[in-house]
Amino acid sequence: MPESSPDIRKVIGLIRSQAPPHHFEFSDPFRVLITTMLSHRTKDEVTDYAARELFEKYKTPKDLAYADVKEIEALIRKVGFYTVKAKRIKQVAGIIVNMPGSKVPNTIEELTSLPGVGRKTANVVLADSFGIPAIAVDTHVQRISRRIGWSNSDNPEETESKLRKLIPEELWLGLNPALVEFGKKICRPIGPKCDLCRVNMYCRYYRSLTKKKSKEDAVLSKAETKKKYIL
């Protein structure tokens, strides 16, 4: 736990108190899996629109498995890397069709064995669809974790490992959505609203800003004093 930080439960509680409700477009494991695959390097609203278009035409894993790749591309072309993603989601759909009951697996090992599915995507599916405690580390979680001081790593898997040790398992469910919304509203990538943040007193990033400002103020004050004497 970061130096001078209170109980991690309190910090997460404060974050949740400032996080708007998270919009879940889907809850079905297959749709959550495919939507999360689409979301890489893409804004949420673009991802959700593309996913709605895709599932309006292809309603089941079998439908998607037998779809024409070019038609998939046309439906998701607004998402980043859509040509690669179209091939991957068709491939994944084909694999799932051949699984028992054509069901998405519910273990991290099976999910990450699917083409194009990393730990972040797998953890989103586990937590948001199956209700299995997991911590998905996306760009928001990575940024907030580094700023607060929960992790010093730029590697999402290392950050996930640190968070799993730091945060009690009973707090894992809903953590990613809360941090995502907190990251959009308060701890933004550019122009974070540190003065409004309820956890700023426990945040390493905010302490560094405060320390820097104090030094700048001291230099300015010294310069003003020197100017008076010169005049």
KOLFIRO-193547 format. One record per residue (C-alpha): residue number from 0; residue in one letter; x, y, z. Coordinates in pm, whole numbers. Layout:
BEGIN
R pos code   east  north     up
R NUM    A      X      Y      Z
...
This chain:
BEGIN
R pos code   east  north     up
R   0    M      0      0      0
R   1    P    133    349    -81
R   2    E    305    539    194
R   3    S     62    750    403
R   4    S   -235    569    244
R   5    P   -528    469    467
R   6    D   -708    137    448
R   7    I   -740     49     80
R   8    R  -1110     -7    139
R   9    K  -1155    359    223
R  10    V   -972    474    -89
R  11    I  -1178    249   -315
R  12    G  -1495    359   -139
R  13    L  -1409    723   -208
R  14    I  -1336    643   -572
R  15    R  -1668    464   -609
R  16    S  -1845    763   -453
R  17    Q  -1721    984   -738
R  18    A  -1766    733  -1019
R  19    P  -2085    770  -1224
R  20    P  -2284    450  -1292
R  21    H  -2117    243  -1561
R  22    H  -2321    160  -1871
R  23    F  -2305   -209  -1958
R  24    E  -2412   -259  -2318
R  25    F  -2429   -638  -2279
R  26    S  -2414   -903  -2008
R  27    D  -2412  -1220  -2219
R  28    P  -2059  -1371  -2201
R  29    F  -2017  -1406  -2577
R  30    R  -2126  -1050  -2648
R  31    V  -1913   -912  -2365
R  32    L  -1615  -1107  -2499
R  33    I  -1654   -981  -2856
R  34    T  -1733   -624  -2747
R  35    T  -1423   -614  -2527
R  36    M  -1212   -743  -2813
R  37    L  -1351   -459  -3026
R  38    S  -1276   -200  -2758
R  39    H   -896   -205  -2783
R  40    R   -773    143  -2882
R  41    T  -1133    256  -2938
R  42    K  -1368    492  -2754
R  43    D  -1652    330  -2562
R  44    E  -1929    492  -2764
R  45    V  -1771    378  -3091
R  46    T  -1723     27  -2955
R  47    D  -2083      2  -2834
R  48    Y  -2219    126  -3166
R  49    A  -2011   -124  -3363
R  50    A  -2110   -409  -3131
R  51    R  -2479   -325  -3165
R  52    E  -2448   -323  -3543
R  53    L  -2260   -653  -3539
R  54    F  -2503   -837  -3310
R  55    E  -2805   -699  -3489
R  56    K  -2697   -905  -3790
R  57    Y  -2509  -1192  -3623
R  58    K  -2698  -1296  -3312
R  59    T  -2516  -1615  -3213
R  60    P  -2159  -1748  -3212
R  61    K  -2255  -1977  -3502
R  62    D  -2386  -1685  -3707
R  63    L  -2060  -1496  -3655
R  64    A  -1843  -1803  -3715
R  65    Y  -1992  -1845  -4063
R  66    A  -2003  -1475  -4147
R  67    D  -1804  -1324  -4430
R  68    V  -1502  -1135  -4295
R  69    K  -1563   -842  -4530
R  70    E  -1917   -806  -4398
R  71    I  -1787   -808  -4042
R  72    E  -1533   -543  -4137
R  73    A  -1806   -324  -4284
R  74    L  -2004   -338  -3961
R  75    I  -1711   -261  -3729
R  76    R  -1502    -35  -3952
R  77    K  -1520    259  -3709
R  78    V  -1322     73  -3441
R  79    G   -944     76  -3437
R  80    F   -766   -204  -3626
R  81    Y  -1099   -327  -3759
R  82    T   -952   -556  -4025
R  83    V   -747   -748  -3768
R  84    K  -1036   -756  -3522
R  85    A  -1280   -885  -3783
R  86    K  -1061  -1188  -3849
R  87    R  -1001  -1249  -3479
R  88    I  -1366  -1235  -3370
R  89    K  -1471  -1467  -3654
R  90    Q  -1195  -1708  -3548
R  91    V  -1297  -1688  -3181
R  92    A  -1662  -1745  -3269
R  93    G  -1563  -2057  -3463
R  94    I  -1371  -2194  -3166
R  95    I  -1657  -2126  -2924
R  96    V  -1908  -2297  -3152
R  97    N  -1706  -2616  -3107
R  98    M  -1695  -2587  -2728
R  99    P  -1946  -2774  -2509
R 100    G  -2284  -2608  -2554
R 101    S  -2117  -2341  -2768
R 102    K  -2052  -2156  -2443
R 103    V  -1778  -1909  -2359
R 104    P  -1535  -2064  -2108
R 105    N  -1520  -1918  -1758
R 106    T  -1156  -1962  -1662
R 107    I   -867  -1724  -1722
R 108    E   -661  -2003  -1879
R 109    E   -926  -2101  -2135
R 110    L  -1016  -1744  -2220
R 111    T   -658  -1631  -2276
R 112    S   -600  -1930  -2502
R 113    L   -842  -1774  -2752
R 114    P   -682  -1573  -3036
R 115    G   -656  -1204  -2954
R 116    V   -777  -1244  -2596
R 117    G   -542  -1112  -2330
R 118    R   -581  -1095  -1954
R 119    K   -769   -765  -1962
R 120    T  -1039   -900  -2193
R 121    A  -1056  -1229  -2005
R 122    N  -1092  -1054  -1670
R 123    V  -1369   -830  -1803
R 124    V  -1562  -1139  -1915
R 125    L  -1506  -1318  -1584
R 126    A  -1613  -1024  -1369
R 127    D  -1886   -861  -1577
R 128    S  -2050  -1172  -1723
R 129    F  -1983  -1456  -1479
R 130    G  -1955  -1259  -1154
R 131    I  -1617  -1419  -1086
R 132    P  -1381  -1187   -893
R 133    A  -1119  -1051  -1132
R 134    I   -931   -726  -1193
R 135    A   -916   -605  -1552
R 136    V   -637   -355  -1611
R 137    D   -718   -120  -1898
R 138    T   -571    224  -1967
R 139    H   -782    390  -1696
R 140    V   -690    136  -1429
R 141    Q   -324    151  -1530
R 142    R   -314    532  -1514
R 143    I   -498    563  -1184
R 144    S   -291    287  -1024
R 145    R     32    464  -1115
R 146    R    -91    804  -1008
R 147    I   -217    693   -668
R 148    G     93    483   -612
R 149    W    -58    136   -621
R 150    S    184     33   -897
R 151    N    508    166  -1043
R 152    S    487    -52  -1350
R 153    D    388     35  -1706
R 154    N    306   -331  -1767
R 155    P    -68   -412  -1722
R 156    E      1   -768  -1609
R 157    E    245   -649  -1341
R 158    T     -9   -389  -1230
R 159    E   -279   -656  -1213
R 160    S    -52   -870   -996
R 161    K     14   -580   -759
R 162    L   -356   -492   -735
R 163    R   -451   -853   -664
R 164    K   -214   -850   -366
R 165    L   -314   -505   -246
R 166    I   -693   -514   -282
R 167    P   -911   -766    -93
R 168    E  -1080  -1008   -330
R 169    E  -1429   -908   -215
R 170    L  -1367   -564   -369
R 171    W  -1263   -688   -713
R 172    L  -1611   -712   -866
R 173    G  -1712   -376  -1008
R 174    L  -1365   -231   -955
R 175    N  -1281   -193  -1324
R 176    P  -1609    -18  -1416
R 177    A  -1572    216  -1117
R 178    L  -1215    307  -1208
R 179    V  -1309    352  -1573
R 180    E  -1581    603  -1485
R 181    F  -1362    771  -1222
R 182    G  -1091    799  -1488
R 183    K  -1330    966  -1731
R 184    K  -1479   1211  -1482
R 185    I  -1200   1290  -1231
R 186    C   -864   1124  -1296
R 187    R   -861   1214  -1665
R 188    P   -559   1145  -1888
R 189    I   -526   1517  -1964
R 190    G   -641   1781  -1720
R 191    P   -719   1560  -1419
R 192    K   -951   1729  -1169
R 193    C   -718   1683   -875
R 194    D   -875   1963   -668
R 195    L  -1214   1788   -685
R 196    C  -1076   1438   -625
R 197    R  -1175   1284   -291
R 198    V   -860   1071   -277
R 199    N   -609   1345   -360
R 200    M   -469   1342     -7
R 201    Y   -368    979    -59
R 202    C   -241   1024   -415
R 203    R    129   1026   -502
R 204    Y     66   1224   -821
R 205    Y   -121   1498   -634
R 206    R    147   1515   -365
R 207    S    411   1563   -634
R 208    L    206   1843   -791
R 209    T    161   2012   -454
R 210    K    531   1982   -378
R 211    K    623   2127   -718
R 212    K    382   2417   -672
R 213    S    525   2489   -326
R 214    K    874   2509   -472
R 215    E    757   2736   -753
R 216    D    578   2961   -505
R 217    A    891   2979   -290
R 218    V   1104   3076   -590
R 219    L    850   3338   -695
R 220    S    831   3478   -343
R 221    K   1209   3500   -323
R 222    A   1223   3676   -660
R 223    E    958   3927   -553
R 224    T   1145   4000   -229
R 225    K   1469   4052   -419
R 226    K   1290   4284   -662
R 227    K   1166   4501   -374
R 228    Y   1517   4544   -240
R 229    I   1647   4636   -586
R 230    L   1376   4896   -631
